[in-house]
Structures are given as C-alpha cells and as structure tokens.
Amino acid sequence: MEAREDGGARLALNYKHAGRSGIQRISCDLPQAGLLQLVLFGEALSLRKRFGNPIASDVSLDGLEMSYDPAQRELHVERQAGYSRQAACMPVEVFHSEMAGMTDICIARAEASKHGPTLKRLLSECAAPAELERLLGQDEADLAMHQLREIAFLLLAQEASARGSALARKLRGKKSQDQAREAVSGLVLELAAELVPVST
C-alpha cells in the first residue's frame, strides 16, 4: 500500500499464478473513501481475531473485492478491470502490516477534521462494555477498547463531515452536547455488539 497526496492510496500485489510462469501483479488506485473502507475492514478483522471470533467477511470497492474466510487464513483478492479479471491470495498478517500505516493516515486526517478534537474527547469518556474485560482480561480489553474507539472515530468523523450532518449540528451546539455524547457512546456499544462475541 502506498499513500497518495489526494488522500487515497495505491494497492499493488505481486503474486505467482499457478498456471503461468513469472510474477503477476494486481494494482489499483483507491480514492480516499475507498481507503477508509479498507481500513475499517482491516480493523474489524483484527478486532474479531483478538476475540478468537473470526468470521467470513468481505469488502467491495470500485473494481476490487477482498474476502476473508477464517477456514483459509488468507485474504482472497479479486480485481476486475473491464473484461479482465485477476485473483490472488495473501496472508492476513501481510495485509494487517501493510494497513497499519494506512490506518494511521486515516486517523490523522480524522483528528485534523473540524469536529475531530470534540469526537476524540467524547470517545475518551466512553466506558468500555463490561463484557470486554470478562472475555479478555484487563490488558487485552484495553487494547480492544482502543480499537473500538478508533473504528468509531473514523466512522463518526466521516459522518460529521457530511453536508447537513445531524451529528455535526449536535457537536456544534452547546445545548446539544448530551445528545452528541449519546450518539458517540451509542455507536461504540453498537460496534461492540456487532464485533464482540457477547454471550446472551
């Protein structure tokens, strides 16, 4: 993965095709929104893995599809350009190590956004769901909560920057700070319920 000045990134994957000699290459440019989607996909994969709860998941971008099957322990990458189609597999660990830098870039962009500092403060005030510590122990629960806050931060910063955003209005108004706080903590709990294997 290579960051671009426009906020997007270029993905390039070299692979060996079983039926052909030499090295093949899948490459494509991702716009800023596509990079954010890929970062969120990677963070969700990583968080589920932390709980030992990996599930089949996929992300579709413009002409690029990545899918994960826990039985394979690899990511399947497919690139469609016109009538040509390329497919390859890559270890999940390689994907995560490449995405770490991209995650930092997306978070830095969110921090620099108009509502970034306020969102960060509200997220820091969110209490961790009790289920986390019971499932993981204190240290791992802290790391999981850090990841949950990162995912929530990226989603909330994107939502707040949209034109006519109801969240942005709540963040701006002094009287609506409690509503903003509820929206932020509500998303964290929603994400935890979706990504964390909570027993019923």
TORKOL-4160 file (C-alpha; in steps of 0.2 Angstrom, whole numbers, padded with zeros to 4 digits, m for minus):
200
<pt num="1" X="0000" Y="0000" Z="0000"/>
<pt num="2" X="0007" Y="0017" Z="m0005"/>
<pt num="3" X="m0002" Y="0033" Z="0001"/>
<pt num="4" X="m0006" Y="0046" Z="m0012"/>
<pt num="5" X="m0007" Y="0065" Z="m0010"/>
<pt num="6" X="m0025" Y="0066" Z="m0013"/>
<pt num="7" X="m0029" Y="0056" Z="0002"/>
<pt num="8" X="m0031" Y="0039" Z="m0007"/>
<pt num="9" X="m0019" Y="0025" Z="m0009"/>
<pt num="10" X="m0012" Y="0013" Z="m0022"/>
<pt num="11" X="m0013" Y="m0005" Z="m0019"/>
<pt num="12" X="0000" Y="m0017" Z="m0028"/>
<pt num="13" X="0001" Y="m0035" Z="m0025"/>
<pt num="14" X="0013" Y="m0046" Z="m0034"/>
<pt num="15" X="0009" Y="m0065" Z="m0034"/>
<pt num="16" X="0013" Y="m0081" Z="m0043"/>
<pt num="17" X="m0001" Y="m0088" Z="m0054"/>
<pt num="18" X="m0002" Y="m0107" Z="m0054"/>
<pt num="19" X="m0004" Y="m0110" Z="m0072"/>
<pt num="20" X="0009" Y="m0096" Z="m0079"/>
<pt num="21" X="0027" Y="m0093" Z="m0077"/>
<pt num="22" X="0034" Y="m0077" Z="m0069"/>
<pt num="23" X="0026" Y="m0064" Z="m0057"/>
<pt num="24" X="0009" Y="m0057" Z="m0060"/>
<pt num="25" X="0003" Y="m0041" Z="m0052"/>
<pt num="26" X="m0013" Y="m0034" Z="m0046"/>
<pt num="27" X="m0014" Y="m0015" Z="m0044"/>
<pt num="28" X="m0027" Y="m0002" Z="m0042"/>
<pt num="29" X="m0029" Y="0016" Z="m0036"/>
<pt num="30" X="m0041" Y="0019" Z="m0021"/>
<pt num="31" X="m0050" Y="0035" Z="m0018"/>
<pt num="32" X="m0050" Y="0042" Z="0000"/>
<pt num="33" X="m0067" Y="0035" Z="0004"/>
<pt num="34" X="m0061" Y="0018" Z="m0003"/>
<pt num="35" X="m0045" Y="0018" Z="0008"/>
<pt num="36" X="m0056" Y="0022" Z="0023"/>
<pt num="37" X="m0067" Y="0007" Z="0019"/>
<pt num="38" X="m0052" Y="m0004" Z="0018"/>
<pt num="39" X="m0045" Y="0002" Z="0034"/>
<pt num="40" X="m0062" Y="m0001" Z="0043"/>
<pt num="41" X="m0062" Y="m0019" Z="0035"/>
<pt num="42" X="m0045" Y="m0022" Z="0042"/>
<pt num="43" X="m0048" Y="m0015" Z="0059"/>
<pt num="44" X="m0064" Y="m0026" Z="0061"/>
<pt num="45" X="m0055" Y="m0041" Z="0055"/>
<pt num="46" X="m0041" Y="m0038" Z="0068"/>
<pt num="47" X="m0053" Y="m0035" Z="0082"/>
<pt num="48" X="m0063" Y="m0051" Z="0079"/>
<pt num="49" X="m0046" Y="m0060" Z="0078"/>
<pt num="50" X="m0042" Y="m0053" Z="0095"/>
<pt num="51" X="m0058" Y="m0062" Z="0102"/>
<pt num="52" X="m0054" Y="m0078" Z="0093"/>
<pt num="53" X="m0070" Y="m0075" Z="0084"/>
<pt num="54" X="m0065" Y="m0073" Z="0065"/>
<pt num="55" X="m0080" Y="m0074" Z="0053"/>
<pt num="56" X="m0081" Y="m0074" Z="0034"/>
<pt num="57" X="m0082" Y="m0056" Z="0028"/>
<pt num="58" X="m0078" Y="m0046" Z="0013"/>
<pt num="59" X="m0077" Y="m0028" Z="0006"/>
<pt num="60" X="m0081" Y="m0022" Z="m0011"/>
<pt num="61" X="m0073" Y="m0006" Z="m0018"/>
<pt num="62" X="m0073" Y="0000" Z="m0036"/>
<pt num="63" X="m0067" Y="m0015" Z="m0046"/>
<pt num="64" X="m0058" Y="m0023" Z="m0031"/>
<pt num="65" X="m0065" Y="m0036" Z="m0019"/>
<pt num="66" X="m0057" Y="m0043" Z="m0004"/>
<pt num="67" X="m0064" Y="m0058" Z="0005"/>
<pt num="68" X="m0059" Y="m0067" Z="0021"/>
<pt num="69" X="m0063" Y="m0085" Z="0025"/>
<pt num="70" X="m0057" Y="m0090" Z="0043"/>
<pt num="71" X="m0055" Y="m0108" Z="0037"/>
<pt num="72" X="m0042" Y="m0102" Z="0024"/>
<pt num="73" X="m0032" Y="m0090" Z="0035"/>
<pt num="74" X="m0029" Y="m0080" Z="0019"/>
<pt num="75" X="m0037" Y="m0065" Z="0011"/>
<pt num="76" X="m0044" Y="m0068" Z="m0007"/>
<pt num="77" X="m0041" Y="m0053" Z="m0018"/>
<pt num="78" X="m0050" Y="m0050" Z="m0034"/>
<pt num="79" X="m0048" Y="m0036" Z="m0047"/>
<pt num="80" X="m0060" Y="m0033" Z="m0061"/>
<pt num="81" X="m0055" Y="m0021" Z="m0075"/>
<pt num="82" X="m0066" Y="m0021" Z="m0090"/>
<pt num="83" X="m0067" Y="m0039" Z="m0096"/>
<pt num="84" X="m0051" Y="m0044" Z="m0087"/>
<pt num="85" X="m0051" Y="m0052" Z="m0070"/>
<pt num="86" X="m0036" Y="m0056" Z="m0059"/>
<pt num="87" X="m0037" Y="m0066" Z="m0042"/>
<pt num="88" X="m0024" Y="m0070" Z="m0029"/>
<pt num="89" X="m0022" Y="m0074" Z="m0011"/>
<pt num="90" X="m0012" Y="m0066" Z="0003"/>
<pt num="91" X="m0009" Y="m0070" Z="0021"/>
<pt num="92" X="m0019" Y="m0060" Z="0033"/>
<pt num="93" X="m0004" Y="m0055" Z="0043"/>
<pt num="94" X="0004" Y="m0046" Z="0027"/>
<pt num="95" X="m0012" Y="m0037" Z="0025"/>
<pt num="96" X="m0013" Y="m0031" Z="0043"/>
<pt num="97" X="0006" Y="m0025" Z="0042"/>
<pt num="98" X="0003" Y="m0015" Z="0026"/>
<pt num="99" X="m0013" Y="m0007" Z="0033"/>
<pt num="100" X="m0006" Y="m0001" Z="0049"/>
<pt num="101" X="0002" Y="0014" Z="0041"/>
<pt num="102" X="m0014" Y="0017" Z="0031"/>
<pt num="103" X="m0024" Y="0017" Z="0047"/>
<pt num="104" X="m0013" Y="0030" Z="0055"/>
<pt num="105" X="m0015" Y="0041" Z="0040"/>
<pt num="106" X="m0034" Y="0040" Z="0041"/>
<pt num="107" X="m0034" Y="0043" Z="0060"/>
<pt num="108" X="m0023" Y="0058" Z="0057"/>
<pt num="109" X="m0035" Y="0065" Z="0044"/>
<pt num="110" X="m0050" Y="0062" Z="0056"/>
<pt num="111" X="m0040" Y="0071" Z="0070"/>
<pt num="112" X="m0037" Y="0086" Z="0059"/>
<pt num="113" X="m0056" Y="0087" Z="0054"/>
<pt num="114" X="m0067" Y="0101" Z="0060"/>
<pt num="115" X="m0075" Y="0090" Z="0074"/>
<pt num="116" X="m0060" Y="0078" Z="0076"/>
<pt num="117" X="m0055" Y="0085" Z="0093"/>
<pt num="118" X="m0073" Y="0085" Z="0100"/>
<pt num="119" X="m0076" Y="0067" Z="0094"/>
<pt num="120" X="m0060" Y="0061" Z="0102"/>
<pt num="121" X="m0064" Y="0069" Z="0119"/>
<pt num="122" X="m0081" Y="0061" Z="0119"/>
<pt num="123" X="m0074" Y="0044" Z="0114"/>
<pt num="124" X="m0061" Y="0045" Z="0128"/>
<pt num="125" X="m0076" Y="0047" Z="0140"/>
<pt num="126" X="m0085" Y="0032" Z="0134"/>
<pt num="127" X="m0084" Y="0017" Z="0146"/>
<pt num="128" X="m0079" Y="0000" Z="0140"/>
<pt num="129" X="m0093" Y="m0013" Z="0139"/>
<pt num="130" X="m0091" Y="m0024" Z="0155"/>
<pt num="131" X="m0091" Y="m0039" Z="0143"/>
<pt num="132" X="m0074" Y="m0034" Z="0136"/>
<pt num="133" X="m0065" Y="m0037" Z="0152"/>
<pt num="134" X="m0074" Y="m0053" Z="0157"/>
<pt num="135" X="m0070" Y="m0060" Z="0140"/>
<pt num="136" X="m0052" Y="m0054" Z="0138"/>
<pt num="137" X="m0044" Y="m0049" Z="0155"/>
<pt num="138" X="m0039" Y="m0031" Z="0158"/>
<pt num="139" X="m0024" Y="m0028" Z="0146"/>
<pt num="140" X="m0032" Y="m0036" Z="0131"/>
<pt num="141" X="m0049" Y="m0027" Z="0135"/>
<pt num="142" X="m0040" Y="m0010" Z="0135"/>
<pt num="143" X="m0032" Y="m0014" Z="0118"/>
<pt num="144" X="m0049" Y="m0020" Z="0111"/>
<pt num="145" X="m0057" Y="m0004" Z="0118"/>
<pt num="146" X="m0044" Y="0006" Z="0109"/>
<pt num="147" X="m0048" Y="m0002" Z="0093"/>
<pt num="148" X="m0067" Y="0000" Z="0095"/>
<pt num="149" X="m0064" Y="0019" Z="0098"/>
<pt num="150" X="m0053" Y="0020" Z="0083"/>
<pt num="151" X="m0066" Y="0012" Z="0072"/>
<pt num="152" X="m0080" Y="0023" Z="0080"/>
<pt num="153" X="m0069" Y="0039" Z="0077"/>
<pt num="154" X="m0066" Y="0035" Z="0059"/>
<pt num="155" X="m0085" Y="0032" Z="0056"/>
<pt num="156" X="m0090" Y="0047" Z="0066"/>
<pt num="157" X="m0078" Y="0059" Z="0058"/>
<pt num="158" X="m0084" Y="0054" Z="0041"/>
<pt num="159" X="m0102" Y="0056" Z="0047"/>
<pt num="160" X="m0099" Y="0073" Z="0055"/>
<pt num="161" X="m0090" Y="0080" Z="0039"/>
<pt num="162" X="m0105" Y="0076" Z="0028"/>
<pt num="163" X="m0115" Y="0091" Z="0022"/>
<pt num="164" X="m0130" Y="0094" Z="0033"/>
<pt num="165" X="m0125" Y="0081" Z="0045"/>
<pt num="166" X="m0136" Y="0080" Z="0061"/>
<pt num="167" X="m0121" Y="0074" Z="0071"/>
<pt num="168" X="m0111" Y="0089" Z="0066"/>
<pt num="169" X="m0126" Y="0100" Z="0072"/>
<pt num="170" X="m0126" Y="0091" Z="0089"/>
<pt num="171" X="m0107" Y="0093" Z="0091"/>
<pt num="172" X="m0108" Y="0112" Z="0087"/>
<pt num="173" X="m0122" Y="0117" Z="0099"/>
<pt num="174" X="m0119" Y="0120" Z="0117"/>
<pt num="175" X="m0136" Y="0113" Z="0122"/>
<pt num="176" X="m0135" Y="0098" Z="0112"/>
<pt num="177" X="m0118" Y="0091" Z="0119"/>
<pt num="178" X="m0128" Y="0077" Z="0129"/>
<pt num="179" X="m0136" Y="0072" Z="0113"/>
<pt num="180" X="m0119" Y="0071" Z="0104"/>
<pt num="181" X="m0112" Y="0061" Z="0119"/>
<pt num="182" X="m0126" Y="0049" Z="0117"/>
<pt num="183" X="m0123" Y="0047" Z="0099"/>
<pt num="184" X="m0105" Y="0043" Z="0101"/>
<pt num="185" X="m0107" Y="0031" Z="0116"/>
<pt num="186" X="m0122" Y="0023" Z="0106"/>
<pt num="187" X="m0111" Y="0019" Z="0091"/>
<pt num="188" X="m0097" Y="0012" Z="0102"/>
<pt num="189" X="m0110" Y="0000" Z="0110"/>
<pt num="190" X="m0117" Y="m0004" Z="0093"/>
<pt num="191" X="m0100" Y="m0008" Z="0086"/>
<pt num="192" X="m0096" Y="m0019" Z="0102"/>
<pt num="193" X="m0112" Y="m0029" Z="0100"/>
<pt num="194" X="m0108" Y="m0032" Z="0081"/>
<pt num="195" X="m0089" Y="m0036" Z="0083"/>
<pt num="196" X="m0088" Y="m0044" Z="0100"/>
<pt num="197" X="m0094" Y="m0061" Z="0104"/>
<pt num="198" X="m0106" Y="m0056" Z="0118"/>
<pt num="199" X="m0114" Y="m0071" Z="0126"/>
<pt num="200" X="m0133" Y="m0070" Z="0129"/>
